C-alpha cells in the first residue's frame, strides 16, 4: 500500500484494462464502481449489496493535478 503524494491518503495501485496505472482507495465500499480482478481494475455498474473499489481521483482534493490528458 502506498500514499497519495498530494493528500497523504492511503492508496493502492491497479492496472486498467488498457494497461494504465490507476490509484484506488484501498477499501471496497458499497457504491463503488471498480471491480478488481487479478490486479486489473474494470469499471462496473454499482450494486447496492456489493462492495467495490473507488478511484482515489473521486475524493482526492488535488486530483486535477495528477490527471493526464485523455487520448483521442
PyMOL Python script that loads the backbone (N, CA, C, O; Angstrom):
from pymol import cmd

cmd.read_pdbstr("""\
ATOM      1  N   UNK A   1       0.845  -1.173   0.000  1.00  0.00           N
ATOM      2  CA  UNK A   1       0.000   0.000   0.000  1.00  0.00           C
ATOM      3  C   UNK A   1       0.894   1.241   0.000  1.00  0.00           C
ATOM      4  O   UNK A   1       1.943   1.266   0.643  1.00  0.00           O
ATOM      5  N   UNK A   2       0.468   2.245  -0.716  1.00  0.00           N
ATOM      6  CA  UNK A   2       1.208   3.496  -0.835  1.00  0.00           C
ATOM      7  C   UNK A   2       0.358   4.642  -0.307  1.00  0.00           C
ATOM      8  O   UNK A   2      -0.752   4.436   0.184  1.00  0.00           O
ATOM      9  N   UNK A   3       0.895   5.850  -0.416  1.00  0.00           N
ATOM     10  CA  UNK A   3       0.103   7.017  -0.038  1.00  0.00           C
ATOM     11  C   UNK A   3       0.133   8.038  -1.168  1.00  0.00           C
ATOM     12  O   UNK A   3       1.100   8.121  -1.925  1.00  0.00           O
ATOM     13  N   UNK A   4      -0.931   8.805  -1.266  1.00  0.00           N
ATOM     14  CA  UNK A   4      -1.060   9.835  -2.296  1.00  0.00           C
ATOM     15  C   UNK A   4      -0.013  10.920  -2.044  1.00  0.00           C
ATOM     16  O   UNK A   4       0.164  11.367  -0.911  1.00  0.00           O
ATOM     17  N   UNK A   5       0.679  11.341  -3.104  1.00  0.00           N
ATOM     18  CA  UNK A   5       1.702  12.383  -2.966  1.00  0.00           C
ATOM     19  C   UNK A   5       1.103  13.723  -2.581  1.00  0.00           C
ATOM     20  O   UNK A   5       1.798  14.559  -2.003  1.00  0.00           O
ATOM     21  N   UNK A   6      -0.162  13.950  -2.883  1.00  0.00           N
ATOM     22  CA  UNK A   6      -0.776  15.251  -2.603  1.00  0.00           C
ATOM     23  C   UNK A   6      -1.458  15.319  -1.250  1.00  0.00           C
ATOM     24  O   UNK A   6      -1.192  16.226  -0.462  1.00  0.00           O
ATOM     25  N   UNK A   7      -2.340  14.362  -0.977  1.00  0.00           N
ATOM     26  CA  UNK A   7      -3.136  14.465   0.246  1.00  0.00           C
ATOM     27  C   UNK A   7      -2.687  13.514   1.347  1.00  0.00           C
ATOM     28  O   UNK A   7      -3.135  13.637   2.487  1.00  0.00           O
ATOM     29  N   UNK A   8      -1.805  12.563   1.025  1.00  0.00           N
ATOM     30  CA  UNK A   8      -1.278  11.649   2.032  1.00  0.00           C
ATOM     31  C   UNK A   8      -2.172  10.463   2.349  1.00  0.00           C
ATOM     32  O   UNK A   8      -1.806   9.628   3.176  1.00  0.00           O
ATOM     33  N   UNK A   9      -3.326  10.363   1.719  1.00  0.00           N
ATOM     34  CA  UNK A   9      -4.248   9.256   1.990  1.00  0.00           C
ATOM     35  C   UNK A   9      -3.658   7.945   1.482  1.00  0.00           C
ATOM     36  O   UNK A   9      -2.880   7.925   0.529  1.00  0.00           O
ATOM     37  N   UNK A  10      -4.039   6.863   2.131  1.00  0.00           N
ATOM     38  CA  UNK A  10      -3.604   5.540   1.699  1.00  0.00           C
ATOM     39  C   UNK A  10      -4.246   5.206   0.355  1.00  0.00           C
ATOM     40  O   UNK A  10      -5.436   5.451   0.157  1.00  0.00           O
ATOM     41  N   UNK A  11      -3.466   4.650  -0.564  1.00  0.00           N
ATOM     42  CA  UNK A  11      -3.979   4.222  -1.859  1.00  0.00           C
ATOM     43  C   UNK A  11      -3.355   2.886  -2.221  1.00  0.00           C
ATOM     44  O   UNK A  11      -2.323   2.494  -1.675  1.00  0.00           O
ATOM     45  N   UNK A  12      -3.982   2.212  -3.128  1.00  0.00           N
ATOM     46  CA  UNK A  12      -3.418   1.003  -3.709  1.00  0.00           C
ATOM     47  C   UNK A  12      -3.461   1.180  -5.219  1.00  0.00           C
ATOM     48  O   UNK A  12      -4.353   1.848  -5.744  1.00  0.00           O
ATOM     49  N   UNK A  13      -2.515   0.593  -5.908  1.00  0.00           N
ATOM     50  CA  UNK A  13      -2.423   0.759  -7.353  1.00  0.00           C
ATOM     51  C   UNK A  13      -2.937  -0.478  -8.058  1.00  0.00           C
ATOM     52  O   UNK A  13      -2.771  -1.599  -7.578  1.00  0.00           O
ATOM     53  N   UNK A  14      -3.568  -0.261  -9.210  1.00  0.00           N
ATOM     54  CA  UNK A  14      -4.021  -1.353 -10.069  1.00  0.00           C
ATOM     55  C   UNK A  14      -3.766  -0.939 -11.513  1.00  0.00           C
ATOM     56  O   UNK A  14      -3.428   0.214 -11.785  1.00  0.00           O
ATOM     57  N   UNK A  15      -3.924  -1.857 -12.411  1.00  0.00           N
ATOM     58  CA  UNK A  15      -3.826  -1.585 -13.848  1.00  0.00           C
ATOM     59  C   UNK A  15      -5.236  -1.553 -14.412  1.00  0.00           C
ATOM     60  O   UNK A  15      -6.090  -2.345 -14.014  1.00  0.00           O
ATOM     61  N   UNK A  16      -5.477  -0.631 -15.346  1.00  0.00           N
ATOM     62  CA  UNK A  16      -6.750  -0.608 -16.047  1.00  0.00           C
ATOM     63  C   UNK A  16      -6.715  -1.665 -17.144  1.00  0.00           C
ATOM     64  O   UNK A  16      -5.679  -2.287 -17.381  1.00  0.00           O
ATOM     65  N   UNK A  17      -7.841  -1.865 -17.808  1.00  0.00           N
ATOM     66  CA  UNK A  17      -7.880  -2.818 -18.905  1.00  0.00           C
ATOM     67  C   UNK A  17      -7.004  -2.362 -20.064  1.00  0.00           C
ATOM     68  O   UNK A  17      -6.651  -3.164 -20.929  1.00  0.00           O
ATOM     69  N   UNK A  18      -6.648  -1.067 -20.088  1.00  0.00           N
ATOM     70  CA  UNK A  18      -5.737  -0.531 -21.109  1.00  0.00           C
ATOM     71  C   UNK A  18      -4.274  -0.615 -20.687  1.00  0.00           C
ATOM     72  O   UNK A  18      -3.383  -0.228 -21.443  1.00  0.00           O
ATOM     73  N   UNK A  19      -4.027  -1.121 -19.481  1.00  0.00           N
ATOM     74  CA  UNK A  19      -2.665  -1.259 -19.001  1.00  0.00           C
ATOM     75  C   UNK A  19      -2.115  -0.024 -18.304  1.00  0.00           C
ATOM     76  O   UNK A  19      -0.923   0.035 -18.003  1.00  0.00           O
ATOM     77  N   UNK A  20      -2.965   0.959 -18.044  1.00  0.00           N
ATOM     78  CA  UNK A  20      -2.522   2.179 -17.359  1.00  0.00           C
ATOM     79  C   UNK A  20      -2.690   2.008 -15.848  1.00  0.00           C
ATOM     80  O   UNK A  20      -3.556   1.258 -15.396  1.00  0.00           O
ATOM     81  N   UNK A  21      -1.869   2.699 -15.079  1.00  0.00           N
ATOM     82  CA  UNK A  21      -1.974   2.664 -13.619  1.00  0.00           C
ATOM     83  C   UNK A  21      -3.121   3.532 -13.156  1.00  0.00           C
ATOM     84  O   UNK A  21      -3.372   4.600 -13.715  1.00  0.00           O
ATOM     85  N   UNK A  22      -3.831   3.060 -12.113  1.00  0.00           N
ATOM     86  CA  UNK A  22      -4.912   3.833 -11.522  1.00  0.00           C
ATOM     87  C   UNK A  22      -4.819   3.711 -10.003  1.00  0.00           C
ATOM     88  O   UNK A  22      -4.686   2.607  -9.475  1.00  0.00           O
ATOM     89  N   UNK A  23      -4.891   4.862  -9.286  1.00  0.00           N
ATOM     90  CA  UNK A  23      -4.884   4.802  -7.828  1.00  0.00           C
ATOM     91  C   UNK A  23      -6.298   4.525  -7.317  1.00  0.00           C
ATOM     92  O   UNK A  23      -7.263   5.159  -7.745  1.00  0.00           O
ATOM     93  N   UNK A  24      -6.400   3.582  -6.407  1.00  0.00           N
ATOM     94  CA  UNK A  24      -7.692   3.225  -5.828  1.00  0.00           C
ATOM     95  C   UNK A  24      -7.671   3.471  -4.326  1.00  0.00           C
ATOM     96  O   UNK A  24      -6.634   3.336  -3.676  1.00  0.00           O
ATOM     97  N   UNK A  25      -8.828   3.833  -3.785  1.00  0.00           N
ATOM     98  CA  UNK A  25      -8.968   3.855  -2.338  1.00  0.00           C
ATOM     99  C   UNK A  25      -8.856   2.396  -1.895  1.00  0.00           C
ATOM    100  O   UNK A  25      -9.447   1.525  -2.533  1.00  0.00           O
ATOM    101  N   UNK A  26      -8.116   2.105  -0.821  1.00  0.00           N
ATOM    102  CA  UNK A  26      -7.752   0.725  -0.504  1.00  0.00           C
ATOM    103  C   UNK A  26      -8.875  -0.180  -0.009  1.00  0.00           C
ATOM    104  O   UNK A  26      -8.736  -1.402  -0.044  1.00  0.00           O
ATOM    105  N   UNK A  27      -9.972   0.388   0.445  1.00  0.00           N
ATOM    106  CA  UNK A  27     -11.053  -0.434   0.984  1.00  0.00           C
ATOM    107  C   UNK A  27     -12.266  -0.388   0.059  1.00  0.00           C
ATOM    108  O   UNK A  27     -12.720   0.700  -0.297  1.00  0.00           O
ATOM    109  N   UNK A  28     -12.803  -1.545  -0.339  1.00  0.00           N
ATOM    110  CA  UNK A  28     -14.018  -1.543  -1.139  1.00  0.00           C
ATOM    111  C   UNK A  28     -15.196  -1.026  -0.307  1.00  0.00           C
ATOM    112  O   UNK A  28     -15.255  -1.230   0.906  1.00  0.00           O
ATOM    113  N   UNK A  29     -16.124  -0.359  -0.978  1.00  0.00           N
ATOM    114  CA  UNK A  29     -17.287   0.225  -0.301  1.00  0.00           C
ATOM    115  C   UNK A  29     -18.547  -0.032  -1.122  1.00  0.00           C
ATOM    116  O   UNK A  29     -18.481  -0.233  -2.334  1.00  0.00           O
ATOM    117  N   UNK A  30     -19.689  -0.023  -0.447  1.00  0.00           N
ATOM    118  CA  UNK A  30     -20.964  -0.072  -1.150  1.00  0.00           C
ATOM    119  C   UNK A  30     -21.079   1.230  -1.934  1.00  0.00           C
ATOM    120  O   UNK A  30     -20.846   2.305  -1.381  1.00  0.00           O
ATOM    121  N   UNK A  31     -21.430   1.149  -3.189  1.00  0.00           N
ATOM    122  CA  UNK A  31     -21.499   2.337  -4.032  1.00  0.00           C
ATOM    123  C   UNK A  31     -20.276   2.523  -4.897  1.00  0.00           C
ATOM    124  O   UNK A  31     -20.247   3.413  -5.747  1.00  0.00           O
ATOM    125  N   UNK A  32     -19.251   1.686  -4.693  1.00  0.00           N
ATOM    126  CA  UNK A  32     -18.072   1.757  -5.538  1.00  0.00           C
ATOM    127  C   UNK A  32     -18.410   1.277  -6.946  1.00  0.00           C
ATOM    128  O   UNK A  32     -19.457   0.669  -7.165  1.00  0.00           O
ATOM    129  N   UNK A  33     -17.529   1.550  -7.888  1.00  0.00           N
ATOM    130  CA  UNK A  33     -17.819   1.150  -9.267  1.00  0.00           C
ATOM    131  C   UNK A  33     -16.625   0.516  -9.982  1.00  0.00           C
ATOM    132  O   UNK A  33     -16.610   0.432 -11.211  1.00  0.00           O
ATOM    133  N   UNK A  34     -15.632   0.073  -9.223  1.00  0.00           N
ATOM    134  CA  UNK A  34     -14.458  -0.546  -9.847  1.00  0.00           C
ATOM    135  C   UNK A  34     -14.263  -1.938  -9.259  1.00  0.00           C
ATOM    136  O   UNK A  34     -14.073  -2.113  -8.056  1.00  0.00           O
ATOM    137  N   UNK A  35     -14.315  -2.909 -10.146  1.00  0.00           N
ATOM    138  CA  UNK A  35     -14.076  -4.294  -9.772  1.00  0.00           C
ATOM    139  C   UNK A  35     -12.597  -4.575  -9.975  1.00  0.00           C
ATOM    140  O   UNK A  35     -12.031  -4.223 -11.010  1.00  0.00           O
ATOM    141  N   UNK A  36     -11.979  -5.198  -9.004  1.00  0.00           N
ATOM    142  CA  UNK A  36     -10.563  -5.531  -9.089  1.00  0.00           C
ATOM    143  C   UNK A  36     -10.447  -7.047  -9.170  1.00  0.00           C
ATOM    144  O   UNK A  36     -10.757  -7.763  -8.217  1.00  0.00           O
ATOM    145  N   UNK A  37      -9.996  -7.518 -10.320  1.00  0.00           N
ATOM    146  CA  UNK A  37      -9.891  -8.960 -10.533  1.00  0.00           C
ATOM    147  C   UNK A  37      -8.521  -9.263 -11.109  1.00  0.00           C
ATOM    148  O   UNK A  37      -8.169  -8.773 -12.182  1.00  0.00           O
ATOM    149  N   UNK A  38      -7.751 -10.065 -10.400  1.00  0.00           N
ATOM    150  CA  UNK A  38      -6.386 -10.423 -10.819  1.00  0.00           C
ATOM    151  C   UNK A  38      -5.524  -9.189 -11.054  1.00  0.00           C
ATOM    152  O   UNK A  38      -4.694  -9.172 -11.963  1.00  0.00           O
ATOM    153  N   UNK A  39      -5.720  -8.154 -10.234  1.00  0.00           N
ATOM    154  CA  UNK A  39      -4.924  -6.938 -10.328  1.00  0.00           C
ATOM    155  C   UNK A  39      -5.351  -5.975 -11.421  1.00  0.00           C
ATOM    156  O   UNK A  39      -4.713  -4.940 -11.615  1.00  0.00           O
ATOM    157  N   UNK A  40      -6.425  -6.301 -12.142  1.00  0.00           N
ATOM    158  CA  UNK A  40      -6.915  -5.442 -13.220  1.00  0.00           C
ATOM    159  C   UNK A  40      -8.211  -4.771 -12.780  1.00  0.00           C
ATOM    160  O   UNK A  40      -9.155  -5.432 -12.348  1.00  0.00           O
ATOM    161  N   UNK A  41      -8.239  -3.442 -12.897  1.00  0.00           N
ATOM    162  CA  UNK A  41      -9.396  -2.648 -12.499  1.00  0.00           C
ATOM    163  C   UNK A  41     -10.334  -2.468 -13.690  1.00  0.00           C
ATOM    164  O   UNK A  41      -9.913  -2.083 -14.781  1.00  0.00           O
ATOM    165  N   UNK A  42     -11.602  -2.753 -13.459  1.00  0.00           N
ATOM    166  CA  UNK A  42     -12.598  -2.632 -14.525  1.00  0.00           C
ATOM    167  C   UNK A  42     -13.813  -1.916 -13.956  1.00  0.00           C
ATOM    168  O   UNK A  42     -14.321  -2.286 -12.898  1.00  0.00           O
ATOM    169  N   UNK A  43     -14.280  -0.881 -14.665  1.00  0.00           N
ATOM    170  CA  UNK A  43     -15.457  -0.127 -14.224  1.00  0.00           C
ATOM    171  C   UNK A  43     -16.695  -0.986 -14.459  1.00  0.00           C
ATOM    172  O   UNK A  43     -16.888  -1.546 -15.537  1.00  0.00           O
ATOM    173  N   UNK A  44     -17.527  -1.075 -13.423  1.00  0.00           N
ATOM    174  CA  UNK A  44     -18.776  -1.839 -13.494  1.00  0.00           C
ATOM    175  C   UNK A  44     -19.907  -1.002 -12.922  1.00  0.00           C
ATOM    176  O   UNK A  44     -19.675   0.048 -12.323  1.00  0.00           O
ATOM    177  N   UNK A  45     -21.108  -1.464 -13.107  1.00  0.00           N
ATOM    178  CA  UNK A  45     -22.282  -0.800 -12.560  1.00  0.00           C
ATOM    179  C   UNK A  45     -22.311  -1.012 -11.040  1.00  0.00           C
ATOM    180  O   UNK A  45     -22.200  -2.152 -10.588  1.00  0.00           O
ATOM    181  N   UNK A  46     -22.456   0.050 -10.243  1.00  0.00           N
ATOM    182  CA  UNK A  46     -22.551  -0.128  -8.793  1.00  0.00           C
ATOM    183  C   UNK A  46     -23.755  -0.994  -8.426  1.00  0.00           C
ATOM    184  O   UNK A  46     -24.783  -0.956  -9.101  1.00  0.00           O
ATOM    185  N   UNK A  47     -23.621  -1.770  -7.359  1.00  0.00           N
ATOM    186  CA  UNK A  47     -24.706  -2.621  -6.883  1.00  0.00           C
ATOM    187  C   UNK A  47     -24.874  -2.375  -5.392  1.00  0.00           C
ATOM    188  O   UNK A  47     -23.880  -2.351  -4.665  1.00  0.00           O
ATOM    189  N   UNK A  48     -26.106  -2.191  -4.911  1.00  0.00           N
ATOM    190  CA  UNK A  48     -26.316  -1.844  -3.501  1.00  0.00           C
ATOM    191  C   UNK A  48     -25.876  -2.912  -2.498  1.00  0.00           C
ATOM    192  O   UNK A  48     -25.740  -2.606  -1.313  1.00  0.00           O
ATOM    193  N   UNK A  49     -25.651  -4.141  -2.928  1.00  0.00           N
ATOM    194  CA  UNK A  49     -25.268  -5.191  -1.990  1.00  0.00           C
ATOM    195  C   UNK A  49     -23.816  -5.654  -2.168  1.00  0.00           C
ATOM    196  O   UNK A  49     -23.381  -6.590  -1.497  1.00  0.00           O
ATOM    197  N   UNK A  50     -23.073  -5.011  -3.058  1.00  0.00           N
ATOM    198  CA  UNK A  50     -21.704  -5.453  -3.345  1.00  0.00           C
ATOM    199  C   UNK A  50     -20.726  -4.318  -3.062  1.00  0.00           C
ATOM    200  O   UNK A  50     -20.929  -3.183  -3.492  1.00  0.00           O
ATOM    201  N   UNK A  51     -19.671  -4.642  -2.336  1.00  0.00           N
ATOM    202  CA  UNK A  51     -18.623  -3.654  -2.077  1.00  0.00           C
ATOM    203  C   UNK A  51     -17.621  -3.689  -3.224  1.00  0.00           C
ATOM    204  O   UNK A  51     -17.089  -4.743  -3.572  1.00  0.00           O
ATOM    205  N   UNK A  52     -17.376  -2.519  -3.804  1.00  0.00           N
ATOM    206  CA  UNK A  52     -16.423  -2.371  -4.894  1.00  0.00           C
ATOM    207  C   UNK A  52     -15.462  -1.237  -4.567  1.00  0.00           C
ATOM    208  O   UNK A  52     -15.682  -0.482  -3.619  1.00  0.00           O
ATOM    209  N   UNK A  53     -14.422  -1.121  -5.332  1.00  0.00           N
ATOM    210  CA  UNK A  53     -13.433  -0.066  -5.115  1.00  0.00           C
ATOM    211  C   UNK A  53     -13.868   1.239  -5.780  1.00  0.00           C
ATOM    212  O   UNK A  53     -14.734   1.250  -6.654  1.00  0.00           O
ATOM    213  N   UNK A  54     -13.251   2.331  -5.350  1.00  0.00           N
ATOM    214  CA  UNK A  54     -13.453   3.632  -5.993  1.00  0.00           C
ATOM    215  C   UNK A  54     -12.087   4.206  -6.347  1.00  0.00           C
ATOM    216  O   UNK A  54     -11.089   3.952  -5.673  1.00  0.00           O
ATOM    217  N   UNK A  55     -12.072   4.972  -7.404  1.00  0.00           N
ATOM    218  CA  UNK A  55     -10.841   5.638  -7.807  1.00  0.00           C
ATOM    219  C   UNK A  55     -10.488   6.685  -6.754  1.00  0.00           C
ATOM    220  O   UNK A  55     -11.372   7.368  -6.236  1.00  0.00           O
ATOM    221  N   UNK A  56      -9.229   6.811  -6.443  1.00  0.00           N
ATOM    222  CA  UNK A  56      -8.821   7.846  -5.487  1.00  0.00           C
ATOM    223  C   UNK A  56      -9.078   9.237  -6.059  1.00  0.00           C
ATOM    224  O   UNK A  56      -9.222  10.199  -5.304  1.00  0.00           O
ATOM    225  N   UNK A  57      -9.137   9.353  -7.394  1.00  0.00           N
ATOM    226  CA  UNK A  57      -9.453  10.643  -8.013  1.00  0.00           C
ATOM    227  C   UNK A  57     -10.828  11.146  -7.579  1.00  0.00           C
ATOM    228  O   UNK A  57     -11.075  12.352  -7.610  1.00  0.00           O
ATOM    229  N   UNK A  58     -11.721  10.254  -7.179  1.00  0.00           N
ATOM    230  CA  UNK A  58     -13.079  10.648  -6.800  1.00  0.00           C
ATOM    231  C   UNK A  58     -13.116  11.497  -5.532  1.00  0.00           C
ATOM    232  O   UNK A  58     -14.043  12.286  -5.345  1.00  0.00           O
ATOM    233  N   UNK A  59     -12.118  11.346  -4.658  1.00  0.00           N
ATOM    234  CA  UNK A  59     -12.167  12.100  -3.407  1.00  0.00           C
ATOM    235  C   UNK A  59     -10.868  12.821  -3.044  1.00  0.00           C
ATOM    236  O   UNK A  59     -10.794  13.440  -1.982  1.00  0.00           O
ATOM    237  N   UNK A  60      -9.857  12.758  -3.887  1.00  0.00           N
ATOM    238  CA  UNK A  60      -8.606  13.472  -3.612  1.00  0.00           C
ATOM    239  C   UNK A  60      -8.800  14.960  -3.899  1.00  0.00           C
ATOM    240  O   UNK A  60      -9.256  15.313  -4.986  1.00  0.00           O
ATOM    241  N   UNK A  61      -8.470  15.831  -2.962  1.00  0.00           N
ATOM    242  CA  UNK A  61      -8.631  17.264  -3.193  1.00  0.00           C
ATOM    243  C   UNK A  61      -7.705  17.804  -4.284  1.00  0.00           C
ATOM    244  O   UNK A  61      -7.943  18.890  -4.812  1.00  0.00           O
ATOM    245  N   UNK A  62      -6.665  17.063  -4.623  1.00  0.00           N
ATOM    246  CA  UNK A  62      -5.720  17.510  -5.654  1.00  0.00           C
ATOM    247  C   UNK A  62      -5.771  16.635  -6.903  1.00  0.00           C
ATOM    248  O   UNK A  62      -4.779  16.541  -7.624  1.00  0.00           O
ATOM    249  N   UNK A  63      -6.885  16.008  -7.166  1.00  0.00           N
ATOM    250  CA  UNK A  63      -6.992  15.063  -8.279  1.00  0.00           C
ATOM    251  C   UNK A  63      -6.620  15.692  -9.612  1.00  0.00           C
ATOM    252  O   UNK A  63      -5.955  15.048 -10.424  1.00  0.00           O
ATOM    253  N   UNK A  64      -7.021  16.907  -9.855  1.00  0.00           N
ATOM    254  CA  UNK A  64      -6.755  17.537 -11.154  1.00  0.00           C
ATOM    255  C   UNK A  64      -5.261  17.706 -11.425  1.00  0.00           C
ATOM    256  O   UNK A  64      -4.844  17.731 -12.583  1.00  0.00           O
ATOM    257  N   UNK A  65      -4.467  17.821 -10.391  1.00  0.00           N
ATOM    258  CA  UNK A  65      -3.022  17.981 -10.570  1.00  0.00           C
ATOM    259  C   UNK A  65      -2.370  16.701 -11.105  1.00  0.00           C
ATOM    260  O   UNK A  65      -1.267  16.748 -11.649  1.00  0.00           O
ATOM    261  N   UNK A  66      -3.042  15.573 -10.951  1.00  0.00           N
ATOM    262  CA  UNK A  66      -2.468  14.295 -11.351  1.00  0.00           C
ATOM    263  C   UNK A  66      -3.096  13.720 -12.613  1.00  0.00           C
ATOM    264  O   UNK A  66      -2.591  12.733 -13.150  1.00  0.00           O
ATOM    265  N   UNK A  67      -4.152  14.293 -13.087  1.00  0.00           N
ATOM    266  CA  UNK A  67      -4.827  13.753 -14.271  1.00  0.00           C
ATOM    267  C   UNK A  67      -4.010  14.018 -15.528  1.00  0.00           C
ATOM    268  O   UNK A  67      -3.354  15.050 -15.664  1.00  0.00           O
ATOM    269  N   UNK A  68      -4.070  13.067 -16.430  1.00  0.00           N
ATOM    270  CA  UNK A  68      -3.429  13.213 -17.731  1.00  0.00           C
ATOM    271  C   UNK A  68      -4.488  13.593 -18.738  1.00  0.00           C
ATOM    272  O   UNK A  68      -5.678  13.365 -18.519  1.00  0.00           O
ATOM    273  N   UNK A  69      -4.050  14.181 -19.859  1.00  0.00           N
ATOM    274  CA  UNK A  69      -4.999  14.491 -20.917  1.00  0.00           C
ATOM    275  C   UNK A  69      -5.519  13.184 -21.490  1.00  0.00           C
ATOM    276  O   UNK A  69      -4.785  12.203 -21.607  1.00  0.00           O
ATOM    277  N   UNK A  70      -6.803  13.188 -21.846  1.00  0.00           N
ATOM    278  CA  UNK A  70      -7.394  11.996 -22.447  1.00  0.00           C
ATOM    279  C   UNK A  70      -6.858  11.760 -23.832  1.00  0.00           C
ATOM    280  O   UNK A  70      -6.615  12.697 -24.593  1.00  0.00           O
ATOM    281  N   UNK A  71      -6.677  10.503 -24.147  1.00  0.00           N
ATOM    282  CA  UNK A  71      -6.282  10.130 -25.501  1.00  0.00           C
ATOM    283  C   UNK A  71      -7.477  10.265 -26.417  1.00  0.00           C
ATOM    284  O   UNK A  71      -8.616  10.031 -26.013  1.00  0.00           O
ATOM    285  N   UNK A  72      -7.213  10.637 -27.634  1.00  0.00           N
ATOM    286  CA  UNK A  72      -8.325  10.744 -28.594  1.00  0.00           C
ATOM    287  C   UNK A  72      -8.136   9.804 -29.724  1.00  0.00           C
ATOM    288  O   UNK A  72      -8.969   9.751 -30.630  1.00  0.00           O
TER     289      UNK A  72
END
""", "prot")
cmd.dss("prot")
cmd.show_as("cartoon", "prot")
cmd.util.cbc("prot")
cmd.orient("prot")
